[in-house]
């Protein structure tokens, strides 16, 4: 393995300092039993909350398990030891509450009046059209 030069180390340290100022990090986190939400207070003074049922690994957790959340990695991660669950703070803030496969499954579960109306109309026409093999 190649050794890092002093310049590379200094550059990495400077990137780390800049990231600590510009990237979202958790200053504190808690489960609010009244709201039924995970509440993250960020180092920039903002607060973000989300319902745990939306997050991978937290869907079926008890309130006591949800309350046992800790901050990891200088505020970049959230961890629930008893649930073996981790979330990235930047990911949570952008709506990523699990792996890519988990989020794809969640998207397919979404409901809306428009989606329900389209499903009813499609059902009235006999359902989803059959796939025709092309050859």
Backbone as JSON, one array per atom type, in Angstrom:
{
  "sequence": "XXXXXXXXXXXXXXXXXXXXXXXXXXXXXXXXXXXXXXXXXXXXXXXXXXXXXXXXXXXXXXXXXXXXXXXXXXXXXXXXXXXXXXXXXXXXXXXXXXXXXXXXXXXXXXXXXXXXXXXXXXXXXXXXXXXXXXX",
  "N": [[0.84, -1.18, 0.0], [0.58, 2.2, -0.85], [2.2, 4.97, 0.68], [0.71, 7.86, 2.13], [1.23, 11.23, 1.15], [2.36, 14.22, 2.83], [1.01, 16.4, 1.76], [-1.28, 15.2, 0.62], [-2.51, 14.25, 2.93], [-2.99, 16.67, 4.31], [-4.76, 17.85, 2.47], [-6.92, 16.06, 2.59], [-7.69, 16.41, 5.28], [-8.5, 19.08, 5.19], [-10.69, 18.87, 3.43], [-12.35, 17.37, 5.07], [-12.81, 19.2, 7.18], [-14.21, 21.2, 5.78], [-16.46, 19.75, 4.97], [-17.62, 19.22, 7.44], [-18.73, 21.62, 8.05], [-20.48, 22.23, 5.98], [-22.07, 19.97, 5.31], [-25.04, 18.15, 6.25], [-25.46, 17.23, 9.64], [-26.2, 15.29, 12.54], [-26.98, 16.72, 15.63], [-28.38, 15.97, 17.82], [-30.64, 13.25, 18.59], [-33.82, 11.7, 18.89], [-36.59, 9.62, 19.88], [-39.82, 10.64, 19.58], [-42.46, 9.98, 21.43], [-45.02, 11.03, 21.61], [-45.5, 12.28, 19.13], [-44.88, 10.15, 17.54], [-42.57, 9.9, 16.01], [-39.22, 9.93, 14.7], [-36.93, 12.28, 15.7], [-34.63, 14.55, 14.57], [-32.2, 16.76, 15.51], [-30.32, 19.09, 13.88], [-26.89, 20.13, 13.27], [-26.88, 22.61, 12.11], [-28.95, 23.98, 13.18], [-31.47, 23.37, 12.26], [-34.39, 21.22, 12.39], [-35.45, 17.92, 11.82], [-37.93, 15.49, 11.17], [-39.33, 12.15, 11.04], [-41.68, 9.49, 10.33], [-41.1, 6.39, 11.85], [-42.07, 4.02, 10.68], [-41.65, 4.21, 7.99], [-39.0, 3.71, 7.53], [-36.37, 1.48, 6.7], [-35.87, -1.37, 8.63], [-36.93, -0.25, 10.88], [-39.61, -0.52, 10.82], [-41.29, -2.33, 12.29], [-40.6, -1.89, 14.88], [-40.63, -1.52, 18.46], [-41.76, 1.12, 20.67], [-39.95, 1.44, 22.78], [-37.65, 0.28, 21.67], [-37.19, 2.03, 19.52], [-36.57, 4.33, 20.91], [-34.0, 3.89, 21.72], [-31.89, 5.07, 20.2], [-28.82, 6.08, 18.7], [-26.21, 8.41, 17.86], [-23.88, 8.23, 15.23], [-20.54, 8.43, 13.82], [-19.59, 11.26, 13.88], [-22.01, 12.55, 13.65], [-23.09, 11.81, 11.22], [-24.52, 9.48, 10.98], [-27.23, 7.33, 12.13], [-28.04, 4.97, 14.63], [-29.49, 1.93, 15.71], [-28.98, -0.29, 18.01], [-30.28, -2.64, 19.12], [-31.98, -3.26, 17.05], [-30.35, -3.66, 14.97], [-30.05, -1.72, 13.0], [-29.29, 0.93, 10.76], [-29.1, 4.28, 9.66], [-28.3, 6.79, 7.3], [-27.69, 10.17, 7.94], [-27.55, 12.3, 5.95], [-28.82, 10.84, 3.9], [-31.4, 10.3, 4.99], [-32.39, 12.9, 5.1], [-32.76, 13.42, 2.44], [-34.76, 11.76, 1.84], [-34.16, 9.09, 1.58], [-34.7, 6.23, 3.01], [-33.71, 3.7, 3.37], [-32.24, 0.8, 1.73], [-31.61, 0.7, -1.86], [-33.2, -1.29, -3.06], [-35.15, -1.64, -1.06], [-36.35, 0.91, -1.04], [-37.44, 0.93, -3.6], [-39.41, -1.03, -3.38], [-41.05, 0.23, -1.49], [-41.92, 2.41, -2.98], [-43.62, 1.22, -4.81], [-45.72, 0.62, -3.16], [-47.0, 2.92, -2.67], [-49.89, 4.97, -2.39], [-52.48, 6.86, -3.89], [-55.15, 9.12, -4.7], [-55.25, 9.36, -7.51], [-53.79, 7.1, -8.36], [-55.41, 5.05, -7.36], [-57.77, 5.52, -8.83], [-56.85, 5.04, -11.42], [-56.22, 2.32, -11.21], [-58.78, 1.25, -10.76], [-60.04, 1.94, -13.19], [-58.45, 0.51, -14.97], [-59.0, -2.07, -14.1], [-61.71, -2.22, -14.8], [-61.5, -2.44, -17.5], [-60.66, -4.96, -17.8], [-58.28, -5.53, -16.56], [-54.68, -5.71, -16.28], [-52.97, -5.55, -19.36], [-52.0, -8.41, -21.28], [-48.64, -9.51, -21.65], [-47.02, -9.49, -24.71], [-45.07, -11.71, -26.44], [-42.22, -10.86, -28.25], [-40.74, -11.55, -31.27]],
  "CA": [[0.0, 0.0, 0.0], [1.37, 3.41, -0.97], [2.08, 5.9, 1.79], [0.18, 9.17, 1.78], [2.15, 12.35, 1.34], [1.87, 15.27, 3.74], [0.05, 17.22, 1.0], [-2.53, 14.43, 0.52], [-3.12, 14.24, 4.27], [-3.51, 18.02, 4.56], [-5.92, 18.04, 1.6], [-8.02, 15.27, 3.15], [-8.12, 17.07, 6.5], [-9.23, 20.29, 4.81], [-12.0, 18.43, 2.92], [-13.13, 16.98, 6.24], [-13.24, 20.42, 7.87], [-15.24, 21.85, 4.94], [-17.66, 18.91, 5.02], [-18.25, 19.34, 8.75], [-19.45, 22.89, 8.08], [-21.49, 22.32, 4.93], [-22.94, 18.8, 5.2], [-25.94, 17.99, 7.39], [-25.07, 16.28, 10.67], [-27.09, 15.26, 13.7], [-26.46, 17.17, 16.92], [-29.08, 15.09, 18.76], [-31.72, 12.47, 17.98], [-34.68, 11.08, 19.88], [-37.89, 9.17, 19.42], [-40.89, 11.39, 20.24], [-43.59, 9.06, 21.58], [-46.26, 11.77, 21.37], [-45.63, 12.46, 17.68], [-44.61, 8.89, 16.84], [-41.58, 10.23, 14.99], [-37.81, 10.11, 15.02], [-36.65, 13.72, 15.57], [-33.19, 14.81, 14.46], [-31.78, 18.16, 15.57], [-29.1, 19.18, 13.07], [-25.89, 21.07, 13.75], [-27.13, 23.94, 11.54], [-30.1, 24.57, 13.87], [-32.72, 22.85, 11.72], [-34.89, 19.98, 12.96], [-36.11, 17.06, 10.83], [-38.54, 14.31, 11.8], [-39.97, 11.23, 10.11], [-42.3, 8.34, 10.99], [-40.21, 5.23, 11.72], [-42.63, 2.95, 9.86], [-41.17, 4.38, 6.63], [-37.57, 3.42, 7.43], [-35.96, 0.09, 6.7], [-35.38, -1.85, 9.9], [-37.65, 0.37, 11.98], [-41.04, -0.66, 10.54], [-42.03, -3.08, 13.31], [-39.93, -1.66, 16.16], [-41.43, -1.0, 19.58], [-41.36, 2.48, 21.09], [-38.74, 1.33, 23.59], [-36.52, 0.04, 20.76], [-36.96, 3.26, 18.77], [-35.97, 5.31, 21.81], [-32.59, 3.54, 21.94], [-31.14, 5.5, 19.01], [-27.6, 6.81, 18.98], [-25.57, 9.09, 16.73], [-22.58, 7.68, 14.85], [-19.72, 9.1, 12.81], [-19.6, 12.73, 13.95], [-23.33, 13.06, 13.3], [-23.5, 11.42, 9.87], [-25.32, 8.26, 10.99], [-28.09, 6.97, 13.25], [-27.9, 3.53, 14.85], [-30.33, 1.25, 16.7], [-28.26, -1.53, 18.29], [-31.2, -3.76, 19.29], [-32.64, -3.54, 15.78], [-29.31, -3.81, 13.95], [-30.47, -0.81, 11.93], [-28.51, 2.15, 10.6], [-29.53, 5.21, 8.62], [-27.42, 7.92, 7.05], [-28.41, 11.44, 8.13], [-27.79, 12.93, 4.64], [-29.8, 10.04, 3.18], [-32.72, 10.54, 5.56], [-32.81, 14.25, 4.73], [-33.17, 13.41, 1.03], [-35.87, 10.83, 1.69], [-33.68, 7.72, 1.43], [-34.89, 5.6, 4.31], [-33.32, 2.3, 3.27], [-31.46, 0.45, 0.54], [-32.27, 0.96, -3.14], [-34.26, -2.3, -3.24], [-36.21, -1.33, -0.1], [-37.05, 2.11, -1.49], [-38.22, 0.56, -4.79], [-40.62, -1.72, -2.88], [-41.9, 1.25, -0.85], [-42.53, 3.23, -4.03], [-44.71, 0.43, -5.38], [-46.8, 0.56, -2.19], [-47.6, 4.25, -2.53], [-51.26, 5.11, -2.86], [-52.98, 8.21, -4.09], [-56.44, 9.06, -5.4], [-55.02, 9.14, -8.94], [-53.38, 5.72, -8.55], [-56.6, 4.23, -7.12], [-58.68, 5.7, -9.96], [-56.26, 4.34, -12.57], [-56.37, 0.89, -10.98], [-60.19, 0.92, -10.99], [-60.3, 2.04, -14.64], [-57.76, -0.6, -15.6], [-59.77, -3.26, -13.76], [-62.96, -2.2, -15.57], [-61.15, -2.84, -18.87], [-60.2, -6.35, -17.79], [-57.0, -5.68, -15.88], [-53.43, -5.41, -16.97], [-52.86, -6.28, -20.65], [-51.01, -9.48, -21.34], [-47.39, -9.22, -22.36], [-46.92, -10.25, -25.95], [-43.66, -12.03, -26.75], [-41.78, -10.34, -29.55], [-39.71, -12.47, -31.73]],
  "C": [[0.89, 1.24, 0.0], [1.13, 4.32, 0.24], [1.52, 7.22, 1.28], [1.23, 10.24, 2.01], [1.54, 13.34, 2.31], [0.81, 16.12, 3.04], [-1.29, 16.51, 0.89], [-3.26, 14.4, 1.86], [-3.73, 15.6, 4.58], [-4.76, 18.3, 3.72], [-7.13, 17.3, 2.14], [-8.56, 15.91, 4.42], [-8.94, 18.32, 6.19], [-10.61, 19.94, 4.25], [-12.91, 18.04, 4.07], [-13.65, 18.19, 7.01], [-14.35, 21.12, 7.09], [-16.54, 21.07, 5.0], [-18.38, 19.08, 6.35], [-19.05, 20.64, 8.88], [-20.63, 22.88, 7.11], [-22.47, 21.15, 4.87], [-23.81, 18.64, 6.44], [-25.46, 16.9, 8.35], [-26.03, 16.38, 11.84], [-26.35, 15.78, 14.93], [-27.09, 16.34, 18.03], [-30.17, 14.36, 18.0], [-32.52, 11.84, 19.1], [-35.92, 10.54, 19.2], [-38.93, 9.91, 20.24], [-42.13, 10.51, 20.26], [-44.92, 9.76, 21.29], [-46.53, 11.92, 19.87], [-45.51, 11.15, 16.92], [-43.59, 9.07, 15.75], [-40.17, 10.22, 15.56], [-37.52, 11.59, 14.75], [-35.14, 13.92, 15.61], [-32.97, 16.31, 14.52], [-30.43, 18.24, 14.89], [-28.16, 20.25, 13.62], [-26.1, 22.48, 13.2], [-28.35, 24.62, 12.17], [-31.45, 24.1, 13.36], [-33.11, 21.56, 12.46], [-35.65, 19.23, 11.87], [-36.72, 15.88, 11.58], [-39.19, 13.45, 10.72], [-40.61, 10.09, 10.89], [-41.43, 7.09, 10.79], [-40.76, 4.11, 10.85], [-42.18, 3.05, 8.4], [-39.73, 3.93, 6.44], [-37.27, 1.94, 7.54], [-35.36, -0.28, 8.06], [-36.12, -1.3, 11.1], [-39.16, 0.11, 11.9], [-41.83, -1.29, 11.68], [-41.44, -2.88, 14.7], [-40.91, -1.15, 17.21], [-40.95, 0.41, 19.91], [-40.08, 2.45, 21.92], [-37.51, 1.1, 22.72], [-36.18, 1.31, 19.99], [-36.27, 4.33, 19.63], [-34.49, 5.07, 22.04], [-31.74, 3.88, 20.72], [-29.9, 6.26, 19.44], [-27.03, 7.39, 17.69], [-24.2, 8.46, 16.49], [-21.84, 8.63, 13.92], [-19.82, 10.6, 12.76], [-20.93, 13.31, 13.47], [-23.83, 12.65, 11.94], [-24.38, 10.18, 9.84], [-26.16, 8.12, 12.24], [-28.05, 5.46, 13.39], [-28.83, 3.06, 15.97], [-29.71, -0.12, 16.92], [-29.2, -2.73, 18.35], [-31.87, -4.18, 17.99], [-31.63, -3.84, 14.67], [-29.65, -2.96, 12.73], [-29.63, 0.46, 11.94], [-29.11, 2.98, 9.48], [-28.51, 6.32, 8.51], [-28.23, 9.21, 7.21], [-28.59, 12.15, 6.79], [-28.83, 12.16, 3.82], [-31.22, 10.28, 3.67], [-33.25, 11.9, 5.12], [-33.24, 14.34, 3.27], [-34.27, 12.38, 0.77], [-35.46, 9.38, 1.48], [-33.7, 7.06, 2.79], [-34.58, 4.11, 4.28], [-32.5, 2.08, 2.02], [-32.26, 0.76, -0.73], [-33.42, -0.02, -3.36], [-35.43, -2.02, -2.3], [-37.03, -0.13, -0.57], [-37.9, 1.81, -2.72], [-39.5, -0.15, -4.37], [-41.57, -0.73, -2.25], [-42.61, 2.09, -1.9], [-43.71, 2.51, -4.65], [-45.91, 0.34, -4.45], [-47.53, 1.89, -2.06], [-49.01, 4.27, -3.08], [-51.6, 6.59, -2.99], [-54.34, 8.09, -4.76], [-56.27, 8.79, -6.9], [-54.65, 7.69, -9.22], [-54.58, 4.78, -8.36], [-57.57, 4.32, -8.29], [-58.15, 4.97, -11.2], [-56.4, 2.84, -12.42], [-57.81, 0.44, -11.22], [-60.52, 0.93, -12.48], [-59.65, 0.87, -15.37], [-58.52, -1.91, -15.33], [-61.06, -3.35, -14.55], [-62.72, -2.63, -17.02], [-60.63, -4.27, -18.91], [-58.84, -6.55, -17.17], [-55.82, -5.35, -16.75], [-53.35, -6.19, -18.27], [-51.78, -7.33, -20.57], [-49.78, -9.02, -22.09], [-47.3, -10.11, -23.58], [-45.44, -10.46, -26.24], [-43.34, -11.52, -28.14], [-40.68, -11.25, -30.07], [-39.31, -12.35, -33.1]]
}
